[in-house]
């Protein structure tokens, strides 16, 4: 699948480098999860910024508090995106598990 012509590789959205279709299913699942988190971050940013603009326009927020709210919300969205990082289950597959040695009592 990864041995296609260069034109096909350049025009494709996804190029499979191996012949394992199970990896394709994992890739599609990860892409859908990524798209969902992107939408959460997008909607959250628009909502927080709109609310901040309205409150600042009405005189309820001074610039210092508005800047703090903006930075705090951006940090929350960055941490939301960090959910896509490999978790402990992925790390356990990479590291060999230590065998338990029975000790006499």
N, C-alpha and C positions, 0 to 999 in steps of 0.2 A: 504494500500500500504506500510505503514511503519511497518506492522506486519508480514513481510516475515521472512524466516528463517535467521539465523545468517550468513550462507554461502552466501546466496543471497545478504545480506546487505554488506558483506565484499567485494564481487566481483563487486558490482554495482558502476557505476560512480556517479549516483544520486539516493538518497533514499527519496521518498516522505513520510513525516511524517503524512500527513493528506490525506483526500480523495477528496480534491478540485483540479481538473485538471486545473483551471484557474491559480493557483499558479505555476503549472508546466510550463505553457506558459510564465509567468513572469520570472521564473528561466532561461529558455532557452534564452529569450530575453536579460536578464542581462549577461548571459554567453557569448553570441555573442558580446555584447557591450564591455565586458571585454577583450575578445580576440582581438578585433579591436584596443583597446587602447594599449594593450601589443605589438601588431605589430607596431603601430605608434612609441612607445617608443624604440623598438628594432631597427627599421630602422633608426630612428633619432640618436640614440647613435652610431650606426655603421657609419653613414654619417659624424657626427661631429668628431668622433675619427679619421676616415680615412683622412678627410680634415686636421685635426690638425697634423697628422703624416706627411702628404705630405708637409704642410707649414713649419713645424719644420725641416724636412729633407732638404728643400731648403734654410733654414736660415731666413725665414720671421718671425718666432715666437721665442721669448726667453722663457725659462722655466716658468717664472712668468706669462706671458700673457697666455701661454698654460694652466697653472693650473687654471687661472681665467676663461678661456673659458670652460674648462672641468667642473668646479664646477657650472658655470652659466647654462650650458646645462643640467646637471643632475638636477638642481633645476627646470628647465622648464619641464623636463620629470616627476618629482615628482608632480608638479602642474597639469600636464596633467592627471596623474593617479587620482588626487583628484576629477576629474569630476565624478568618480564612487561613491563618497560619497552621502548619501541621501540629496536631495535638500529641498527647502522650501515647495514644495507640500507634501513631505513625513512628514515634521514636522507639517504641518497644520492638517494632519489626526490624529496625536497623541494628539495635544493640542485642547481642546474644544474652540470654538470661543465664544467671549464675545458677549452677546446680547446687542443691542442698546436700550437705555432707552430714550423714548421721553420726552423731557422737555418742559414745557409750555413756550410760548413766552411772 
